[in-house]
Amino acid sequence: SQCYWGNEIGTKAKRVDPDECAVSCEGLVTEACGASKRIIIYENLAYEPPPSSEDPSSPVPTATVLPSVESFQSPSCYIDGSSPVVLTNGSSTRDDMTVEDCIELADGWRYAGLENGSDCLWGDLVVSSQQTDQAECTSGCAGKTTVACGARNRLLVYE
C-alpha cells in the first residue's frame, strides 16, 4: 500500500519478470501491486519534461534559503535520489508548494524537507548522511519562486 512517483528510475533499478510482481493490492485483489522489494512502474506517455536551461550563457536563477520558518530552522542540503529516501515518514507533492506549506505538513515531526520545488518530505530521522553545499538547494518553490525549495535530487532539510 505504498505509492512512489518521479521522473527518473534509479540507476540501480533492475527490470524483473512480471510474475515477480504479482502480489495483490490491498482492497483490490484483482490488481497486482508488486511484491517484497518489487514495484510496478507505470509510464505517463503524456509527460512533457520542463524546458531545459542548458544554455551556459544564461545564469541559473537561485532562490533565497530561509534561515528559519516557525520552529524549524538551520536548513541543510542533502543529496537525494538514492535509496532509501532521506526522510521516510510522509510526503506530499503540490504544484503550489511553499516552505510554509511543507512546514505545516511536517507539524509534529522533527524534520521537514523540500525537493525539486514541489515535493515535501518529513520525518524524525534523516536517513542519508550525504550532506552537500546549501547552494545546491536553491531552486525556487513552485508556489514562491524567490524562496528555495531544494532542487533536483537535492533535499533542503529544516530541523
Contacts in CASP RR format, 6 or more apart in sequence:
PFRMAT RR
TARGET T0000
AUTHOR 0000-0000-0000
METHOD contacts of the structure
MODEL  1
SQCYWGNEIGTKAKRVDPDECAVSCEGLVTEACGASKRIIIYENLAYEPP
PSSEDPSSPVPTATVLPSVESFQSPSCYIDGSSPVVLTNGSSTRDDMTVE
DCIELADGWRYAGLENGSDCLWGDLVVSSQQTDQAECTSGCAGKTTVACG
ARNRLLVYE
1 25 0 8 1.000
1 26 0 8 1.000
1 33 0 8 1.000
4 39 0 8 1.000
5 93 0 8 1.000
7 47 0 8 1.000
7 49 0 8 1.000
9 41 0 8 1.000
10 81 0 8 1.000
10 83 0 8 1.000
12 83 0 8 1.000
16 38 0 8 1.000
18 32 0 8 1.000
20 35 0 8 1.000
20 38 0 8 1.000
21 32 0 8 1.000
21 33 0 8 1.000
21 34 0 8 1.000
21 35 0 8 1.000
21 38 0 8 1.000
21 39 0 8 1.000
21 40 0 8 1.000
22 32 0 8 1.000
22 34 0 8 1.000
22 35 0 8 1.000
23 32 0 8 1.000
23 33 0 8 1.000
23 34 0 8 1.000
23 35 0 8 1.000
23 36 0 8 1.000
23 38 0 8 1.000
24 30 0 8 1.000
24 31 0 8 1.000
24 32 0 8 1.000
24 33 0 8 1.000
25 31 0 8 1.000
25 32 0 8 1.000
25 33 0 8 1.000
26 33 0 8 1.000
32 40 0 8 1.000
33 40 0 8 1.000
34 40 0 8 1.000
53 60 0 8 1.000
61 140 0 8 1.000
61 145 0 8 1.000
62 135 0 8 1.000
62 138 0 8 1.000
62 139 0 8 1.000
62 148 0 8 1.000
63 138 0 8 1.000
63 139 0 8 1.000
63 140 0 8 1.000
63 141 0 8 1.000
63 145 0 8 1.000
63 146 0 8 1.000
63 147 0 8 1.000
63 148 0 8 1.000
63 149 0 8 1.000
64 138 0 8 1.000
64 146 0 8 1.000
64 147 0 8 1.000
64 148 0 8 1.000
65 75 0 8 1.000
65 134 0 8 1.000
65 137 0 8 1.000
65 138 0 8 1.000
65 148 0 8 1.000
65 156 0 8 1.000
66 75 0 8 1.000
66 99 0 8 1.000
66 147 0 8 1.000
66 148 0 8 1.000
67 73 0 8 1.000
67 74 0 8 1.000
67 75 0 8 1.000
68 74 0 8 1.000
68 158 0 8 1.000
69 99 0 8 1.000
69 100 0 8 1.000
69 103 0 8 1.000
69 158 0 8 1.000
70 100 0 8 1.000
70 103 0 8 1.000
72 103 0 8 1.000
72 106 0 8 1.000
72 112 0 8 1.000
72 158 0 8 1.000
72 159 0 8 1.000
73 158 0 8 1.000
73 159 0 8 1.000
74 158 0 8 1.000
74 159 0 8 1.000
75 134 0 8 1.000
75 137 0 8 1.000
75 156 0 8 1.000
75 157 0 8 1.000
75 158 0 8 1.000
76 131 0 8 1.000
76 134 0 8 1.000
76 156 0 8 1.000
76 157 0 8 1.000
76 159 0 8 1.000
77 131 0 8 1.000
77 132 0 8 1.000
77 133 0 8 1.000
77 134 0 8 1.000
77 135 0 8 1.000
77 136 0 8 1.000
77 137 0 8 1.000
77 150 0 8 1.000
77 154 0 8 1.000
77 155 0 8 1.000
77 156 0 8 1.000
77 157 0 8 1.000
78 86 0 8 1.000
78 126 0 8 1.000
78 128 0 8 1.000
78 130 0 8 1.000
78 131 0 8 1.000
78 132 0 8 1.000
78 154 0 8 1.000
78 155 0 8 1.000
78 157 0 8 1.000
79 128 0 8 1.000
79 130 0 8 1.000
79 131 0 8 1.000
79 132 0 8 1.000
79 153 0 8 1.000
79 154 0 8 1.000
79 155 0 8 1.000
80 86 0 8 1.000
80 115 0 8 1.000
80 128 0 8 1.000
80 153 0 8 1.000
80 154 0 8 1.000
80 155 0 8 1.000
81 153 0 8 1.000
82 128 0 8 1.000
82 130 0 8 1.000
84 127 0 8 1.000
84 128 0 8 1.000
85 121 0 8 1.000
85 127 0 8 1.000
86 113 0 8 1.000
86 121 0 8 1.000
86 126 0 8 1.000
86 127 0 8 1.000
86 128 0 8 1.000
86 155 0 8 1.000
86 157 0 8 1.000
87 111 0 8 1.000
87 113 0 8 1.000
87 121 0 8 1.000
87 122 0 8 1.000
87 123 0 8 1.000
87 125 0 8 1.000
87 126 0 8 1.000
87 127 0 8 1.000
87 155 0 8 1.000
87 157 0 8 1.000
88 121 0 8 1.000
88 123 0 8 1.000
88 125 0 8 1.000
88 127 0 8 1.000
89 109 0 8 1.000
89 122 0 8 1.000
89 123 0 8 1.000
89 124 0 8 1.000
90 121 0 8 1.000
90 122 0 8 1.000
90 123 0 8 1.000
91 119 0 8 1.000
91 120 0 8 1.000
91 121 0 8 1.000
91 122 0 8 1.000
92 102 0 8 1.000
92 105 0 8 1.000
92 119 0 8 1.000
92 120 0 8 1.000
93 118 0 8 1.000
93 119 0 8 1.000
93 120 0 8 1.000
94 101 0 8 1.000
94 118 0 8 1.000
94 120 0 8 1.000
94 142 0 8 1.000
95 118 0 8 1.000
95 142 0 8 1.000
95 143 0 8 1.000
96 142 0 8 1.000
96 143 0 8 1.000
97 114 0 8 1.000
97 117 0 8 1.000
97 118 0 8 1.000
97 119 0 8 1.000
97 120 0 8 1.000
97 141 0 8 1.000
97 142 0 8 1.000
97 143 0 8 1.000
97 149 0 8 1.000
98 141 0 8 1.000
98 142 0 8 1.000
98 143 0 8 1.000
98 144 0 8 1.000
98 147 0 8 1.000
98 149 0 8 1.000
99 114 0 8 1.000
99 141 0 8 1.000
99 144 0 8 1.000
99 147 0 8 1.000
99 148 0 8 1.000
99 149 0 8 1.000
99 158 0 8 1.000
101 120 0 8 1.000
102 112 0 8 1.000
102 113 0 8 1.000
102 114 0 8 1.000
102 120 0 8 1.000
102 122 0 8 1.000
102 149 0 8 1.000
103 112 0 8 1.000
103 158 0 8 1.000
105 112 0 8 1.000
105 120 0 8 1.000
105 122 0 8 1.000
106 112 0 8 1.000
106 113 0 8 1.000
106 120 0 8 1.000
106 122 0 8 1.000
106 123 0 8 1.000
109 122 0 8 1.000
109 123 0 8 1.000
109 124 0 8 1.000
110 123 0 8 1.000
110 124 0 8 1.000
110 125 0 8 1.000
110 159 0 8 1.000
111 122 0 8 1.000
111 123 0 8 1.000
111 124 0 8 1.000
111 125 0 8 1.000
111 126 0 8 1.000
111 157 0 8 1.000
111 158 0 8 1.000
111 159 0 8 1.000
112 120 0 8 1.000
112 121 0 8 1.000
112 122 0 8 1.000
112 123 0 8 1.000
112 157 0 8 1.000
112 158 0 8 1.000
113 120 0 8 1.000
113 121 0 8 1.000
113 122 0 8 1.000
113 150 0 8 1.000
113 155 0 8 1.000
113 156 0 8 1.000
113 157 0 8 1.000
113 158 0 8 1.000
114 120 0 8 1.000
114 121 0 8 1.000
114 141 0 8 1.000
114 148 0 8 1.000
114 149 0 8 1.000
114 150 0 8 1.000
114 155 0 8 1.000
114 156 0 8 1.000
115 121 0 8 1.000
115 149 0 8 1.000
115 150 0 8 1.000
115 151 0 8 1.000
115 152 0 8 1.000
115 153 0 8 1.000
115 154 0 8 1.000
115 155 0 8 1.000
115 156 0 8 1.000
116 139 0 8 1.000
116 149 0 8 1.000
116 150 0 8 1.000
116 151 0 8 1.000
116 152 0 8 1.000
116 153 0 8 1.000
117 139 0 8 1.000
117 140 0 8 1.000
117 141 0 8 1.000
117 142 0 8 1.000
117 149 0 8 1.000
117 150 0 8 1.000
117 151 0 8 1.000
118 141 0 8 1.000
118 142 0 8 1.000
118 149 0 8 1.000
121 155 0 8 1.000
126 157 0 8 1.000
132 154 0 8 1.000
134 156 0 8 1.000
136 151 0 8 1.000
136 154 0 8 1.000
137 148 0 8 1.000
137 150 0 8 1.000
137 151 0 8 1.000
137 154 0 8 1.000
137 155 0 8 1.000
137 156 0 8 1.000
138 148 0 8 1.000
138 150 0 8 1.000
138 151 0 8 1.000
139 148 0 8 1.000
139 149 0 8 1.000
139 150 0 8 1.000
139 151 0 8 1.000
139 152 0 8 1.000
139 154 0 8 1.000
140 146 0 8 1.000
140 147 0 8 1.000
140 148 0 8 1.000
140 149 0 8 1.000
140 150 0 8 1.000
141 147 0 8 1.000
141 148 0 8 1.000
141 149 0 8 1.000
142 149 0 8 1.000
148 156 0 8 1.000
149 156 0 8 1.000
150 156 0 8 1.000
END
